[in-house]
Amino acid sequence: MDRKTQTKILTHSCPPYALVYTGNGIIIGGCDQRIVSYTENGQILQQFDYRNESDHEKEFTVGIRDSFGQSVVFGSFDRFIIIFHFLS
C-alpha cells in the first residue's frame, strides 16, 4: 500500500493570488503588494515590496513562468512586472 504524506511548507502573510512553482522554489504575489520568493523548504529567498511605490501598485493577480522556468512575470490590474530571470 502506497502512503502519501502531507507537509506544511510555508505560511504566507496574506492569501496568495498568484502562485508560481519554479525549479528553485515557490514565488507568491498577493493583495499585500509584495512578491516573495521562497525556497523549496519554505524559507524566504527574496522579497519585492511595492507598497511604497509612487504609482500605488494594486494586488498581484496573476503570475506565470516561461516553459523553461528561466523567467517569471507577475501582473496586476494594469501592468506586468518581470521579477526573475534565472541565469544558467
C-alpha positions in Angstrom: 0.0 0.0 0.0 1.4 3.4 -1.0 1.0 6.0 1.7 1.0 9.7 0.8 2.2 12.2 3.3 1.4 15.9 3.6 3.8 18.5 4.9 3.3 22.2 5.5 5.9 24.1 3.5 5.2 27.7 4.4 2.7 30.3 5.6 2.4 33.5 3.5 1.3 36.8 5.1 -1.9 37.1 3.0 -3.9 34.9 0.6 -1.8 34.1 -2.4 -3.5 35.4 -5.6 -0.6 34.5 -7.8 1.4 31.3 -7.1 4.3 30.2 -9.3 6.3 27.0 -8.9 9.8 27.0 -10.2 12.8 24.7 -10.0 14.2 26.8 -7.2 11.0 27.1 -5.1 7.8 29.0 -4.9 7.1 32.6 -5.7 3.9 34.2 -4.3 2.2 37.5 -5.1 -0.9 38.8 -3.3 -3.0 41.6 -2.0 -0.3 42.9 0.3 1.5 44.4 -2.8 4.5 42.2 -2.2 6.1 39.4 -4.2 8.0 36.9 -2.1 10.3 34.0 -3.3 10.5 31.0 -1.0 13.0 28.1 -1.2 11.6 24.6 -1.6 11.9 24.3 2.2 9.7 27.4 2.9 12.5 29.9 3.8 12.3 33.4 2.3 14.8 33.7 -0.5 14.0 37.3 -1.8 11.2 39.9 -1.4 9.9 42.7 -3.6 7.8 45.3 -1.8 5.6 47.6 -3.9 3.6 49.2 -1.1 5.6 52.4 -1.2 5.8 52.9 -4.9 4.6 56.3 -6.2 2.0 54.8 -8.5 0.5 52.6 -5.8 0.6 49.1 -7.2 -2.6 47.1 -6.7 -2.6 43.4 -5.8 -0.8 40.9 -8.0 -3.5 38.7 -9.5 -1.5 36.5 -12.0 1.9 35.0 -12.2 3.4 32.8 -14.8 6.8 31.3 -15.8 8.1 30.5 -19.2 8.3 26.9 -20.4 12.0 26.6 -19.5 11.5 28.1 -16.0 14.0 30.8 -16.5 11.7 33.9 -16.3 8.8 34.8 -14.0 6.3 37.5 -14.8 3.6 38.9 -12.4 0.7 41.0 -13.4 -1.7 43.3 -11.7 -4.7 45.4 -12.8 -3.0 47.4 -15.5 0.6 46.3 -15.9 3.1 43.5 -15.6 6.5 43.2 -13.9 9.3 40.8 -14.8 10.6 39.7 -11.5 13.1 36.9 -12.0 15.3 35.8 -14.8 17.4 32.9 -13.8 20.7 32.6 -15.5 22.1 29.1 -16.1 
